Amino acid sequence: MSILTFQTVARDSFFTRLDFRPKLFMMAVITIVAFVWESPVLEGLLALAVVLACLAVGVKFSYIRKLIVVMLPFYILLIVTQGFLAGPLIRSRTGQTELTPLFTFPAQWFGGGGASMSVEGVAYALNVVFKTLTMMLVIPLGIFTTDVNTMIVGMVQARIPYKIAFIFSSTLRFFPLLFEEVRSIIEAQRLRGLAFEKLGPLKRVRVYAKVAVPLILGAMVKSQMLEVVLQSKAFSGRPDRTYLHASQLGCGDYVIFALFTLFFVAAAVAYCVWGIGRFGGPL
């Protein structure tokens, strides 16, 4: 069964040895820049850089491919709809009176005759595609390369409230249990004679819908057990506690802070002063 799951990279690298605080700063900078940029060229280069960085630090190519395949129908629909319908939005943003047609349906066609897909509309859609891809892949770049225990210590030292850090780390630990329970339910149905590979798309959707009920009930039981355990240990959420794992900033961490600070400043100045990154700008 093919499911996107949280995982930890097996490869030890310079990036995996970094503290979580510079990774958190890197994720924030890349997300902000990706959200602000409107240029499909720069957005595509940023997405490519994030993909290459994920592969370099050990994120499996199968995970990235699976993520792109899952989002591909949405991306295709986005390109088609924005290519035809984004004209008024682009005219209001750029002041263009005429858009460059990519192709036009024959006028005699019923319903869509004369409709034109514009180059600018496709470029606007590609910007959104690269934007969402960057934001989705920057998460495994920072989280898959960090141990959960080190992660929570780094978040607390970054002045993030301990309760938020604890909820975040508990969620990361909780999701693999849910995915494993989905696999167990599907395997139980296989043992009862369900040939999952022979089912069509609609029947598979029905099977997944039936899985949702026991999955939700199991998640509720696990959350209640976690609540009982926390209450029995007098969990207060106070950050002034001892930690088994230490978190100290090294030279590499300061280098990451410096590099992404320069990147953020350069991107902000280029965007505000020269319009680099704006839709229809120099780049």
NUTOR-281850 format. One line per field, with one value per residue: residue number from 0; y, x negated, z of N, C-alpha, C in turn; residue in three letters. Coordinates in steps of 0.001 Angstrom, whole numbers, padded with zeros to 6 digits. Example, Ala and Ser with C-alpha at 12.3 -4.5 7.8 and 13.67 -1.06 7.14 Angstrom:
BEGIN
pos [0/1]
n_c2 [-005690/-002250]
n_c1 [-013190/-012850]
n_c3 [007800/007080]
ca_c2 [-004500/-001060]
ca_c1 [-012300/-013670]
ca_c3 [007800/007140]
c_c2 [-003300/000030]
c_c1 [-013200/-012900]
c_c3 [007800/007870]
code [ala/ser]
END
This chain:
BEGIN
pos [0/1/2/3/4/5/6/7/8/9/10/11/12/13/14/15/16/17/18/19/20/21/22/23/24/25/26/27/28/29/30/31/32/33/34/35/36/37/38/39/40/41/42/43/44/45/46/47/48/49/50/51/52/53/54/55/56/57/58/59/60/61/62/63/64/65/66/67/68/69/70/71/72/73/74/75/76/77/78/79/80/81/82/83/84/85/86/87/88/89/90/91/92/93/94/95/96/97/98/99/100/101/102/103/104/105/106/107/108/109/110/111/112/113/114/115/116/117/118/119/120/121/122/123/124/125/126/127/128/129/130/131/132/133/134/135/136/137/138/139/140/141/142/143/144/145/146/147/148/149/150/151/152/153/154/155/156/157/158/159/160/161/162/163/164/165/166/167/168/169/170/171/172/173/174/175/176/177/178/179/180/181/182/183/184/185/186/187/188/189/190/191/192/193/194/195/196/197/198/199/200/201/202/203/204/205/206/207/208/209/210/211/212/213/214/215/216/217/218/219/220/221/222/223/224/225/226/227/228/229/230/231/232/233/234/235/236/237/238/239/240/241/242/243/244/245/246/247/248/249/250/251/252/253/254/255/256/257/258/259/260/261/262/263/264/265/266/267/268/269/270/271/272/273/274/275/276/277/278/279/280/281/282]
n_c2 [-001200/002169/004920/008216/008907/010045/010146/009300/010351/008085/008597/009957/013243/016536/018215/016782/016825/019355/021831/022118/024675/026495/025109/025461/028219/028373/027011/028817/031140/030252/029529/032003/033541/031977/032239/034961/035564/035948/035300/032848/031803/032321/031100/028488/027856/028021/025932/023779/023918/023257/020635/019360/019767/018234/015654/015549/015482/013093/012482/010320/009622/008355/009233/011968/011734/010418/012356/014345/012966/012565/015208/015902/015765/017999/020040/019955/020608/023175/024555/024427/025737/028305/029112/029694/031362/033301/035802/038431/038841/038961/041189/043196/043105/043566/045517/045020/045220/043471/039973/037314/034932/031411/029201/029008/028068/026953/029219/028218/026122/024513/025936/026338/027856/030062/030577/031298/030231/031739/032749/034142/033386/030654/030922/032177/030118/028154/029385/029170/026395/025737/027157/025886/023366/023911/024769/022427/020607/021731/021142/018269/018534/019888/018513/015699/015289/015535/014386/013607/014097/015839/017847/018905/019995/021944/023628/024569/025993/027920/029659/028934/028181/025557/023802/023986/023000/020417/019394/019480/017670/015367/014979/014319/011867/010530/010304/008258/005992/006053/005657/003118/001733/001987/000415/-002049/-002469/-002628/-004894/-006789/-006867/-007896/-010497/-011444/-011923/-009760/-008515/-006169/-005026/-005520/-003926/-001232/002399/003755/001789/001448/003881/003602/001540/002818/004708/003102/002317/004574/004771/002734/003682/006321/005773/004245/006204/007981/006386/006065/008744/009287/007511/008667/011078/010164/009097/011421/012903/011198/011479/014032/016185/019444/021255/023110/024815/024816/022441/019425/018044/015190/015161/017293/020578/022479/025316/025277/026017/025456/025840/028618/029469/028671/030290/032818/032645/032306/034566/036559/035745/036214/039007/039915/038952/040412/043104/043070/042489/044658/046965/046620/045094/042414/039218/039853/039379/039434/040965/041860/039307]
n_c1 [-000855/-000603/-001611/-002082/-004412/-005753/-009226/-012634/-015763/-018255/-020858/-023851/-024874/-026298/-024126/-022303/-023554/-023264/-021903/-018437/-017426/-018682/-017699/-014964/-014849/-015748/-013629/-011554/-012423/-012644/-009967/-008637/-009831/-009153/-006394/-006044/-007326/-006483/-007328/-007543/-009945/-012004/-010702/-010566/-013314/-013904/-012303/-013544/-016067/-015403/-014460/-016833/-018391/-016976/-017372/-020131/-020570/-019487/-016745/-014374/-014113/-011839/-009894/-009678/-008878/-006449/-005008/-004811/-003334/-000911/-000033/000173/002666/004040/002248/002317/005014/004982/003218/004633/007107/006263/004837/006843/008603/007339/006971/008309/007282/004510/004336/005165/003075/000708/001260/001433/002922/003370/003104/000756/001629/001636/002861/005920/009308/011284/013681/016158/016714/018873/019923/017169/016053/013724/012409/009381/006166/003749/000289/-000622/001264/000671/-001928/-001424/-000033/-002042/-003764/-002302/-002258/-005023/-005414/-003780/-004978/-007558/-007003/-005951/-008072/-010100/-009548/-010040/-012774/-013744/-012615/-012757/-015431/-016104/-016261/-013478/-013594/-015791/-014710/-012557/-013959/-015484/-013416/-012346/-014557/-014590/-012771/-010158/-006977/-006794/-004613/-003569/-005750/-005805/-003323/-003743/-005894/-004680/-002707/-004255/-005183/-002814/-001567/-002975/-002013/000690/000584/-000514/001551/003500/002328/002451/005224/005890/004385/005705/008137/007250/006586/009092/009908/009996/009101/007108/005510/006864/009043/011044/010628/012859/013912/011737/011699/014027/013230/011192/012794/014277/012230/011793/013506/012793/010209/010446/011712/009696/007691/008873/008930/006170/005431/006838/005551/003011/003616/004301/001846/000229/001522/001146/-001569/-001752/-001907/-002800/-003661/-005672/-008649/-011044/-012920/-014866/-016776/-017376/-018761/-021189/-021391/-023235/-024595/-026730/-029605/-028741/-025985/-025785/-026720/-024643/-022589/-023646/-023845/-021158/-020027/-021275/-020268/-017526/-017475/-018612/-016688/-014439/-015250/-015764/-013210/-011631/-012983/-013976/-012018/-012402/-011272/-008636/-005477/-005700/-007961/-011528/-012731]
n_c3 [000000/-000907/000758/001908/004344/007498/007933/008763/007604/006468/005926/007143/007371/006849/007184/008750/011174/012106/014361/015328/015311/013328/011096/011406/011097/008444/007134/007646/006282/003581/003133/003432/001368/-000860/-000748/-001256/-003718/-007154/-009612/-012082/-012996/-011045/-008912/-009825/-009926/-007196/-006208/-007509/-006305/-003666/-004024/-004929/-002658/-000788/-001852/-001593/001165/001878/001714/000402/-003075/-003968/-002197/-002864/-005538/-005183/-003806/-005766/-007710/-006361/-006174/-008829/-010436/-009356/-010046/-012867/-013337/-012269/-014006/-016420/-015821/-014892/-017091/-018907/-017471/-015933/-016966/-016328/-013695/-014141/-015808/-014046/-012213/-013650/-015515/-018205/-021386/-023447/-023697/-024304/-026586/-026185/-027388/-029264/-029167/-031941/-033307/-034023/-032338/-030055/-027015/-025917/-027904/-029353/-026987/-025285/-024312/-022360/-022402/-020195/-018274/-017964/-017005/-014578/-013274/-013169/-011407/-009028/-008814/-008468/-006159/-004188/-004264/-003330/-000696/000376/000202/001698/004279/004829/004377/006607/008799/008460/008710/011337/014643/016717/019476/019685/018196/019746/021897/020600/019672/022082/023071/021153/022054/021687/022982/025400/025457/022862/021406/022430/021584/018841/018489/019494/017599/015355/016221/016407/013888/012313/013697/013051/010257/010234/011403/009433/007450/008781/008929/006203/005522/007078/005738/003326/004121/004487/001966/000186/-002836/-003317/-005325/-007651/-007689/-008962/-009388/-008137/-006418/-004774/-003464/-001964/-000270/001201/002443/004177/005831/007312/009537/011624/011907/012902/015343/016571/016738/018539/020841/021310/021749/024104/025835/025833/027090/029667/030482/030518/032502/034695/035036/035899/034071/033232/031362/031691/030781/032221/032819/032995/030292/028331/025923/024592/023117/021162/019527/016725/014590/011962/012251/012711/010259/008554/009568/008857/006026/005180/006240/004690/002209/002558/002995/000569/-001263/-000409/-000824/-003613/-004535/-003624/-004557/-007249/-008376/-008836/-008921/-008879/-010559/-014006/-013859/-014082/-013800]
ca_c2 [000000/003353/006004/009160/008832/010720/009244/009903/009966/007122/009069/010952/014300/017811/018811/016049/017147/020721/022058/022333/026100/027019/024482/026141/029528/028126/026692/030045/032042/029701/029599/033404/033957/031261/032799/036324/035590/035708/034946/031390/031426/032259/030104/027177/027639/027756/024576/022852/023926/022521/019219/018879/019738/017064/014463/015570/015147/011715/012245/009353/010099/007784/010105/013178/011336/010105/013628/015021/012198/012851/016580/016150/016165/019372/020937/020006/021382/024571/025142/024569/026761/029619/029482/030255/032256/034257/037053/039643/038996/039386/042570/044100/043086/044055/046625/044625/045267/042283/038822/036529/033654/030178/028638/029446/027117/027484/029981/027470/025066/024797/026125/026957/028461/031354/030667/031346/030017/032738/032426/034729/032555/029442/031321/032415/028808/027499/029993/028558/025007/025721/027699/024830/022299/024359/024785/021055/019882/022312/020499/017107/018950/020250/017615/014330/015244/015875/013500/014271/014576/017037/018859/019571/020809/023118/024521/025230/026974/029007/030415/028464/027608/024120/023056/023914/022076/019054/018991/019261/016415/014269/014767/013586/010478/009945/010005/006905/004995/006045/005025/001692/001169/001871/-000784/-003238/-002653/-003105/-006282/-007618/-007049/-008814/-011848/-011856/-012192/-008554/-008344/-004717/-004617/-005707/-002988/-000003/003609/004056/000796/001717/004997/003058/000794/003801/005325/002167/002308/005797/004600/002142/004512/007420/005195/003905/007443/008508/005562/006399/010086/009181/006864/009674/012019/009507/008999/012752/013264/010390/011997/015429/017050/020841/022057/024131/024565/024732/021039/018871/017360/014149/015509/018679/021278/023600/025854/025192/026902/025217/026450/030055/029670/028578/031529/033930/032474/032526/035976/037267/035394/036899/040441/040130/038742/041517/044316/042901/042526/045987/048029/046368/044307/041039/038303/040213/038819/040349/041775/041518/037856]
ca_c1 [000000/-001455/-001142/-003117/-004594/-006890/-010353/-013901/-016757/-019232/-022200/-024435/-025504/-026490/-022833/-021668/-024251/-022957/-020861/-017138/-017106/-018944/-016786/-013681/-015027/-015800/-012276/-010756/-012887/-012252/-008510/-008245/-010262/-008327/-005040/-006038/-007729/-005432/-007972/-007642/-011346/-012669/-010017/-010992/-014693/-013856/-011773/-014594/-017104/-014897/-014444/-018215/-018838/-016344/-018077/-021506/-020620/-019048/-015310/-014258/-013518/-010499/-008984/-009445/-008078/-005099/-004365/-004484/-002266/000331/000394/000199/003988/004320/001406/002840/006257/004625/002641/005689/008082/005643/004473/008018/009433/006574/006767/008638/006360/003203/004471/005209/001787/-000391/001674/001430/004219/003485/002332/000185/002368/000873/003674/007315/010259/012029/014866/017393/016917/019985/019592/015866/015527/013062/011664/007941/005247/002693/-001027/-000693/002056/-000098/-003049/-000880/000265/-003317/-004276/-001582/-002716/-006357/-005277/-003277/-005975/-008633/-006534/-005753/-009335/-010995/-009226/-010918/-014173/-014116/-012103/-013246/-016865/-016267/-015641/-012355/-014033/-016600/-013818/-011793/-014895/-015796/-012260/-012256/-015638/-014238/-011733/-008814/-006387/-007032/-003403/-003487/-006801/-005405/-002236/-004341/-006653/-003730/-002056/-005189/-005227/-001477/-001213/-003391/-001119/001922/000304/-000696/002877/004147/001761/002976/006629/005887/003906/006788/009110/006647/006711/010492/010189/010113/008011/007051/004878/007795/010167/010976/010445/014030/014014/010662/012154/014986/012476/010556/013844/014583/011085/011794/014228/011931/009015/010810/011945/008390/006991/009486/008466/004763/005346/007288/004475/001959/004084/004188/000418/-000260/002080/000499/-002924/-001616/-002443/-002404/-004054/-006666/-009899/-012206/-013084/-016105/-016615/-018367/-019540/-021662/-021252/-024170/-024890/-028116/-030003/-027852/-024681/-025900/-026857/-023293/-021898/-024176/-023507/-019735/-019754/-021673/-019323/-016254/-017673/-018800/-015407/-013543/-015719/-015555/-011776/-011079/-013684/-014059/-010878/-012807/-010391/-007245/-004924/-005951/-009137/-012733/-012947]
ca_c3 [000000/-001073/001614/002313/005783/008071/007990/009109/006610/006980/005620/008038/006585/007541/007496/009845/012424/012495/015358/014690/015216/011982/010145/011560/010464/007001/006676/007691/005220/002278/003021/003217/000034/-001834/-000703/-001788/-005125/-008138/-010871/-012246/-013214/-009744/-008087/-010303/-009480/-005762/-006027/-007929/-005275/-002508/-004398/-004923/-001264/-000166/-002319/-001081/002593/002095/001528/-000681/-004318/-004062/-001443/-003661/-006703/-004710/-003484/-007026/-008363/-005647/-006473/-010270/-010947/-008941/-010843/-014239/-013294/-012013/-015222/-017428/-015425/-014862/-018462/-019585/-016667/-015120/-017701/-015561/-012575/-014651/-016298/-012893/-011532/-014485/-016366/-019608/-022061/-024284/-023263/-025390/-026677/-026407/-028467/-029196/-029730/-033088/-032912/-034275/-031343/-029146/-025606/-025656/-029124/-029199/-025726/-025532/-023197/-022472/-021865/-018862/-017366/-017682/-016153/-013232/-012693/-012862/-010177/-007907/-008734/-007854/-004799/-003297/-004215/-002436/000688/000847/000294/002705/005567/005044/004401/007967/009838/008272/009026/012745/015616/017377/020785/019435/017654/020796/022666/019792/019648/023383/023147/020236/022767/021356/024209/025504/025126/021398/020968/022811/020685/017521/018514/019686/016307/014506/016685/016319/012507/011891/014286/012261/008972/010484/011652/008119/006817/009467/008532/004821/005522/007609/004665/002353/004658/004337/000559/-000618/-003813/-003418/-006572/-008768/-007572/-009725/-008569/-007309/-005355/-003819/-002639/-001006/000739/002081/003258/005252/006748/008117/010805/012657/012095/013794/016677/017128/017080/019760/021965/021569/022333/025494/026585/026008/028108/030974/030809/030865/033810/035731/035238/036324/033005/033414/030210/032053/030045/033104/033139/032469/029016/028096/024740/024582/021837/021154/018206/016306/013487/010830/012523/012483/008810/007988/009955/008071/004612/004914/006509/003478/001150/002816/002774/-000863/-001932/-000060/-001501/-005047/-004804/-003357/-005287/-008687/-008846/-009163/-008210/-009140/-011787/-015109/-013581/-014861/-013731]
c_c2 [001232/004515/006910/009151/009710/009715/010026/009423/009043/007616/010129/011975/015536/018382/018102/016368/018573/020747/022344/023809/026711/026379/025144/027521/029394/027848/027943/030978/031540/029794/031022/033857/033280/031818/034170/036346/035230/035294/033434/030928/031285/031205/028692/026853/027334/026349/023539/022768/023137/021022/018642/018798/018538/015779/014389/015140/013767/011474/011377/009957/009572/008639/011356/012853/011076/011382/014361/014306/012474/014230/016844/016483/017599/020357/021071/020836/022861/025241/025388/025708/028158/030074/030128/031399/033343/035600/038313/039896/039508/040818/043560/044169/043760/045257/046289/044726/044038/041184/038029/035191/032483/029353/029058/028382/027747/028136/029193/026366/025470/024934/026867/027608/029844/031519/030516/031093/030943/032241/032952/033921/031275/029767/031568/031083/028069/028081/029375/027107/024935/026224/026600/023690/022661/024289/023373/020331/020476/021706/019231/017463/019295/019204/016202/014184/015532/014849/014266/014825/015831/018185/019627/020436/022074/024117/025258/026300/028122/029850/030092/027842/026086/023307/022910/022939/020633/018547/018660/017926/015212/013953/013971/012125/009766/009520/008646/005803/004902/005353/003519/001013/001035/000621/-002063/-003516/-003196/-004554/-007229/-007869/-007955/-010262/-012372/-012032/-010969/-008433/-006856/-004258/-004698/-004733/-001776/001202/003897/003069/000990/002869/004514/002280/001747/004481/004409/002085/003467/005584/003926/002967/005656/006910/004826/005132/008054/007717/005910/007781/010083/008514/007839/010691/011436/009429/010357/013195/012475/010848/013476/016382/018462/021708/023150/023813/024407/023308/020590/018084/016344/014525/016991/019265/022530/024013/025748/026141/026722/025843/027957/030372/029629/029828/032688/033836/032802/033929/036821/036987/036136/038391/040729/039971/039894/042797/044219/043002/043947/047073/047809/045543/042893/040074/038653/039584/039854/041242/041352/040024/037162]
c_c1 [-000878/-000890/-002321/-003220/-005741/-008026/-011592/-014944/-017781/-020659/-022650/-025193/-025693/-025155/-022152/-022316/-023987/-021905/-019543/-016810/-017484/-018065/-015411/-013725/-015051/-014407/-011409/-011135/-012429/-010745/-008049/-008604/-009410/-006908/-004980/-006360/-006567/-006002/-008067/-009085/-012066/-012023/-010412/-012418/-014743/-013341/-012819/-015700/-016666/-014865/-015855/-018764/-018247/-017061/-019485/-021584/-020044/-017558/-015133/-013569/-012095/-009487/-008642/-008581/-006634/-004324/-003935/-003337/-000917/000869/000578/001587/004369/003514/001916/004117/005964/004093/003722/006638/007462/005210/005627/008671/008671/006368/007096/007693/005017/003262/004487/003867/000696/-000013/001653/002840/004464/002585/001851/000900/001419/001549/005116/008201/010965/013339/016154/017645/018017/019477/018292/015254/014937/012290/010173/007175/004055/001396/-001148/000100/001333/-001274/-002585/-000586/-001018/-003950/-003607/-002031/-004059/-006306/-004832/-004283/-007120/-008207/-006340/-007081/-010299/-010723/-010042/-012389/-014620/-013750/-012662/-014711/-017145/-015568/-014576/-012771/-014892/-015738/-013090/-012698/-015247/-014651/-012109/-013338/-015438/-013091/-010320/-008216/-006474/-005797/-003245/-004523/-006417/-004296/-002787/-005084/-005728/-003006/-002958/-005291/-003892/-001132/-001713/-002517/000186/001707/000122/000649/003662/003644/002331/004417/006706/005425/004967/007859/008563/006806/008134/010883/010324/008882/007890/006487/005828/008963/009949/010846/011621/014167/012908/011037/013148/014287/011822/011583/014236/013464/011155/012441/013363/010676/009305/011032/010617/007601/007549/009033/007029/004625/005815/006230/003331/002347/003951/002725/-000131/000259/001427/-000919/-002930/-002242/-001899/-002743/-005051/-007993/-011125/-012342/-014433/-015800/-017733/-019304/-019911/-021502/-022120/-024457/-026388/-028410/-029085/-026484/-024711/-026065/-025486/-022484/-022343/-023755/-022047/-019293/-020110/-020705/-017998/-016379/-017810/-017488/-014448/-013941/-015454/-014070/-011227/-011695/-013619/-012899/-011228/-012016/-008927/-006776/-005076/-007148/-010327/-013013/-011663]
c_c3 [000000/-000286/001924/003833/006215/008217/008394/008109/007259/006805/006620/007204/007451/008004/008655/011192/012889/013603/014640/014521/013867/010916/010200/010915/008946/006444/006639/006543/003853/002085/002736/001818/-001039/-001882/-001386/-003277/-006030/-009489/-011008/-012443/-011878/-008843/-008507/-009883/-007986/-005481/-006419/-006882/-004050/-002806/-004351/-003499/-000533/-000569/-001739/000374/002890/002025/000284/-001897/-004477/-003316/-002256/-004870/-006305/-004407/-004751/-007734/-007694/-006021/-007961/-010811/-010574/-009779/-012277/-014297/-013100/-013268/-016264/-017063/-015438/-016250/-019202/-018804/-015919/-015797/-016913/-014393/-013045/-015164/-015136/-012175/-012343/-015340/-017850/-020184/-022913/-023733/-024472/-025485/-026932/-027490/-028217/-029822/-030940/-032651/-033078/-033270/-030366/-027708/-025388/-026866/-028873/-027918/-025990/-024241/-023379/-021866/-020441/-017842/-016987/-016765/-014721/-012536/-012325/-011610/-008949/-007713/-008020/-006415/-003826/-003168/-003274/-000981/001236/001057/001316/004076/005782/005067/005809/009006/009698/008655/010496/013619/016398/018739/020660/018951/018764/021666/021904/019749/020962/023513/022170/020787/022288/022610/024219/025123/023613/020860/021278/021893/019303/017472/018701/018377/015377/014918/016447/014897/012030/012471/013497/010922/009132/010752/010357/007409/007457/009056/007107/004746/006072/006549/003566/002819/004554/002872/-000312/-001528/-004131/-004761/-007757/-008726/-008459/-008813/-007638/-006159/-004323/-002895/-001591/000100/001722/002976/004417/006272/007726/009487/011869/012922/013066/015213/017345/017534/018362/020986/022314/022203/023790/026371/026841/027071/029509/031413/031240/032230/034928/036024/035618/035316/033160/032214/030531/031364/030939/033635/032600/031197/028847/026952/024790/023182/021886/019725/017928/015156/012284/011019/012267/010990/008139/008330/009069/006610/004333/005332/005296/002329/001330/002540/001284/-001621/-001656/-000789/-003001/-005402/-004679/-004248/-006790/-009228/-009266/-008296/-008382/-010441/-012904/-014899/-014430/-014892/-013245]
code [met/ser/ile/leu/thr/phe/gln/thr/val/ala/arg/asp/ser/phe/phe/thr/arg/leu/asp/phe/arg/pro/lys/leu/phe/met/met/ala/val/ile/thr/ile/val/ala/phe/val/trp/glu/ser/pro/val/leu/glu/gly/leu/leu/ala/leu/ala/val/val/leu/ala/cys/leu/ala/val/gly/val/lys/phe/ser/tyr/ile/arg/lys/leu/ile/val/val/met/leu/pro/phe/tyr/ile/leu/leu/ile/val/thr/gln/gly/phe/leu/ala/gly/pro/leu/ile/arg/ser/arg/thr/gly/gln/thr/glu/leu/thr/pro/leu/phe/thr/phe/pro/ala/gln/trp/phe/gly/gly/gly/gly/ala/ser/met/ser/val/glu/gly/val/ala/tyr/ala/leu/asn/val/val/phe/lys/thr/leu/thr/met/met/leu/val/ile/pro/leu/gly/ile/phe/thr/thr/asp/val/asn/thr/met/ile/val/gly/met/val/gln/ala/arg/ile/pro/tyr/lys/ile/ala/phe/ile/phe/ser/ser/thr/leu/arg/phe/phe/pro/leu/leu/phe/glu/glu/val/arg/ser/ile/ile/glu/ala/gln/arg/leu/arg/gly/leu/ala/phe/glu/lys/leu/gly/pro/leu/lys/arg/val/arg/val/tyr/ala/lys/val/ala/val/pro/leu/ile/leu/gly/ala/met/val/lys/ser/gln/met/leu/glu/val/val/leu/gln/ser/lys/ala/phe/ser/gly/arg/pro/asp/arg/thr/tyr/leu/his/ala/ser/gln/leu/gly/cys/gly/asp/tyr/val/ile/phe/ala/leu/phe/thr/leu/phe/phe/val/ala/ala/ala/val/ala/tyr/cys/val/trp/gly/ile/gly/arg/phe/gly/gly/pro/leu]
END
